[in-house]
Amino acid sequence: MSEIPGDLKFAKSHEWVRVESDGSVTVGISDHAQESLGDLVYVELPEVGSSVEAGAGTAVVESVKAASDIYAPVSGEVIAVNTALSDKPETINEDAYGEGWIFKLKMSDKSQLDDLLTPDEYAEVAESDDH
C-alpha cells in the first residue's frame, strides 16, 4: 500500500483534495488509483472558469489499459488546471500527491469536505479494492 499524506481528504472514487491556505482546493487522483490504471498516456483537463458539481465527471485520464473519469470531490469553479500534464501525463504516475495534481477549485460549499474520507478511511476503501 502506498503512502497516503495525512493532510488530504478523499472521495470513494479515488480523488484526493488538499485545502490550500487561500481556501481553494487542489484535486488529483490517489497513488492507488494511478497504480491501478498503469502508465498514463493522456489527460483531458477541465476548462478554467467552468462550474462543477460534486460527483460529476470533470477530467479524464487515459492509460495504456483504460480511460477513466476524474470526478469533482466537491462543487465549485475550476480556477486552475495543471497544463504540464498535457505534455507529461506520466507526472501523475511519478508524483500523484504533488506535481501530478489535476485541477484546482474555488469551493461553493465548504461543508462538502465533511462528506469526504480521512486518509485512514480511504486506506480501507483502497485496500478492499485490492481484494
C-alpha beads as a LAMMPS data file, in Angstrom:
LAMMPS data file: protein, C-alpha beads

131 atoms
130 bonds

1 atom types
1 bond types

-500.0 500.0 xlo xhi
-500.0 500.0 ylo yhi
-500.0 500.0 zlo zhi

Masses

1 110.0

Atoms # bond

1 1 1 0.000 0.000 0.000
2 1 1 1.377 3.381 -0.954
3 1 1 1.896 6.221 1.481
4 1 1 -1.193 8.400 1.990
5 1 1 -0.499 12.001 3.072
6 1 1 -2.323 12.921 6.280
7 1 1 -3.396 16.401 5.160
8 1 1 -5.697 15.153 2.404
9 1 1 -9.351 14.185 2.143
10 1 1 -10.516 11.517 -0.305
11 1 1 -13.530 10.582 -2.392
12 1 1 -14.513 6.916 -2.652
13 1 1 -13.849 7.294 -6.382
14 1 1 -10.108 7.758 -5.568
15 1 1 -9.726 11.519 -5.975
16 1 1 -7.848 13.461 -3.299
17 1 1 -8.443 17.018 -2.082
18 1 1 -5.946 19.326 -0.398
19 1 1 -7.353 22.507 1.144
20 1 1 -4.968 25.376 0.375
21 1 1 -4.279 28.393 2.596
22 1 1 -6.487 30.635 0.411
23 1 1 -9.458 28.272 0.861
24 1 1 -9.251 26.790 -2.637
25 1 1 -8.778 23.050 -3.101
26 1 1 -6.303 21.131 -5.238
27 1 1 -7.582 17.850 -6.711
28 1 1 -5.747 14.817 -8.047
29 1 1 -6.038 11.043 -8.095
30 1 1 -4.618 8.814 -5.411
31 1 1 -1.442 6.829 -5.728
32 1 1 -3.617 3.712 -5.502
33 1 1 -5.691 4.889 -8.492
34 1 1 -2.688 5.663 -10.696
35 1 1 -1.150 2.271 -9.821
36 1 1 -4.403 0.539 -10.813
37 1 1 -4.563 2.451 -14.104
38 1 1 -0.955 1.857 -15.085
39 1 1 1.106 4.175 -17.272
40 1 1 -0.902 7.285 -18.099
41 1 1 -0.703 8.487 -21.698
42 1 1 -3.263 11.324 -21.846
43 1 1 -5.090 13.724 -19.526
44 1 1 -8.167 15.714 -20.555
45 1 1 -8.361 18.755 -18.298
46 1 1 -11.490 20.744 -17.403
47 1 1 -11.878 24.315 -18.606
48 1 1 -10.829 27.121 -16.257
49 1 1 -13.936 29.069 -15.264
50 1 1 -16.277 26.105 -15.617
51 1 1 -18.548 25.164 -12.737
52 1 1 -18.505 21.586 -11.488
53 1 1 -20.810 19.644 -9.196
54 1 1 -19.571 17.200 -6.578
55 1 1 -19.592 13.721 -8.104
56 1 1 -19.653 14.965 -11.708
57 1 1 -17.067 13.820 -14.241
58 1 1 -14.644 16.746 -14.542
59 1 1 -11.499 15.403 -16.210
60 1 1 -10.380 12.193 -17.923
61 1 1 -7.150 10.248 -17.596
62 1 1 -6.207 7.607 -20.138
63 1 1 -3.718 4.848 -19.564
64 1 1 -2.496 2.071 -21.790
65 1 1 -5.237 -0.028 -20.141
66 1 1 -8.316 2.220 -19.944
67 1 1 -9.823 5.695 -19.857
68 1 1 -11.145 6.801 -16.502
69 1 1 -13.283 9.755 -15.448
70 1 1 -12.000 12.004 -12.688
71 1 1 -14.894 13.227 -10.559
72 1 1 -15.100 16.522 -8.712
73 1 1 -14.968 15.659 -4.983
74 1 1 -16.650 18.985 -4.131
75 1 1 -18.684 21.548 -6.079
76 1 1 -17.139 24.781 -7.251
77 1 1 -15.462 26.737 -10.026
78 1 1 -12.340 25.487 -11.787
79 1 1 -9.697 28.175 -11.108
80 1 1 -6.597 26.374 -12.416
81 1 1 -5.578 23.255 -14.333
82 1 1 -2.218 21.519 -14.449
83 1 1 -1.328 22.190 -18.095
84 1 1 2.036 20.434 -17.647
85 1 1 0.072 17.150 -17.699
86 1 1 -0.800 17.706 -21.377
87 1 1 2.831 17.082 -22.298
88 1 1 3.730 14.779 -19.401
89 1 1 0.693 12.788 -18.174
90 1 1 3.110 10.313 -16.543
91 1 1 3.752 13.002 -13.884
92 1 1 0.653 11.594 -12.151
93 1 1 2.329 8.165 -12.042
94 1 1 5.526 9.683 -10.661
95 1 1 4.093 12.120 -8.087
96 1 1 0.345 11.599 -7.599
97 1 1 0.139 13.793 -4.480
98 1 1 2.482 16.580 -5.650
99 1 1 3.326 17.668 -9.197
100 1 1 0.636 15.304 -10.529
101 1 1 -2.300 17.422 -9.307
102 1 1 -5.027 17.795 -11.953
103 1 1 -7.150 20.876 -11.189
104 1 1 -7.943 23.470 -8.523
105 1 1 -11.390 24.577 -7.415
106 1 1 -12.873 27.508 -5.587
107 1 1 -15.410 25.610 -3.462
108 1 1 -19.031 26.700 -3.455
109 1 1 -19.881 24.725 -0.297
110 1 1 -17.099 24.006 2.207
111 1 1 -19.351 21.644 4.187
112 1 1 -18.953 19.109 1.340
113 1 1 -15.464 18.434 2.715
114 1 1 -17.182 16.732 5.664
115 1 1 -18.565 14.105 3.271
116 1 1 -15.076 13.045 2.169
117 1 1 -12.943 10.298 3.694
118 1 1 -9.996 10.727 6.031
119 1 1 -6.698 9.117 4.923
120 1 1 -7.387 6.148 7.246
121 1 1 -10.912 5.655 5.885
122 1 1 -9.594 5.899 2.343
123 1 1 -6.866 3.338 3.069
124 1 1 -9.638 0.868 3.977
125 1 1 -11.500 1.597 0.709
126 1 1 -8.320 1.193 -1.354
127 1 1 -7.424 -1.987 0.482
128 1 1 -10.859 -3.534 -0.103
129 1 1 -10.434 -2.694 -3.817
130 1 1 -7.356 -4.897 -3.880
131 1 1 -9.189 -7.958 -2.557

Bonds

1 1 1 2
2 1 2 3
3 1 3 4
4 1 4 5
5 1 5 6
6 1 6 7
7 1 7 8
8 1 8 9
9 1 9 10
10 1 10 11
11 1 11 12
12 1 12 13
13 1 13 14
14 1 14 15
15 1 15 16
16 1 16 17
17 1 17 18
18 1 18 19
19 1 19 20
20 1 20 21
21 1 21 22
22 1 22 23
23 1 23 24
24 1 24 25
25 1 25 26
26 1 26 27
27 1 27 28
28 1 28 29
29 1 29 30
30 1 30 31
31 1 31 32
32 1 32 33
33 1 33 34
34 1 34 35
35 1 35 36
36 1 36 37
37 1 37 38
38 1 38 39
39 1 39 40
40 1 40 41
41 1 41 42
42 1 42 43
43 1 43 44
44 1 44 45
45 1 45 46
46 1 46 47
47 1 47 48
48 1 48 49
49 1 49 50
50 1 50 51
51 1 51 52
52 1 52 53
53 1 53 54
54 1 54 55
55 1 55 56
56 1 56 57
57 1 57 58
58 1 58 59
59 1 59 60
60 1 60 61
61 1 61 62
62 1 62 63
63 1 63 64
64 1 64 65
65 1 65 66
66 1 66 67
67 1 67 68
68 1 68 69
69 1 69 70
70 1 70 71
71 1 71 72
72 1 72 73
73 1 73 74
74 1 74 75
75 1 75 76
76 1 76 77
77 1 77 78
78 1 78 79
79 1 79 80
80 1 80 81
81 1 81 82
82 1 82 83
83 1 83 84
84 1 84 85
85 1 85 86
86 1 86 87
87 1 87 88
88 1 88 89
89 1 89 90
90 1 90 91
91 1 91 92
92 1 92 93
93 1 93 94
94 1 94 95
95 1 95 96
96 1 96 97
97 1 97 98
98 1 98 99
99 1 99 100
100 1 100 101
101 1 101 102
102 1 102 103
103 1 103 104
104 1 104 105
105 1 105 106
106 1 106 107
107 1 107 108
108 1 108 109
109 1 109 110
110 1 110 111
111 1 111 112
112 1 112 113
113 1 113 114
114 1 114 115
115 1 115 116
116 1 116 117
117 1 117 118
118 1 118 119
119 1 119 120
120 1 120 121
121 1 121 122
122 1 122 123
123 1 123 124
124 1 124 125
125 1 125 126
126 1 126 127
127 1 127 128
128 1 128 129
129 1 129 130
130 1 130 131
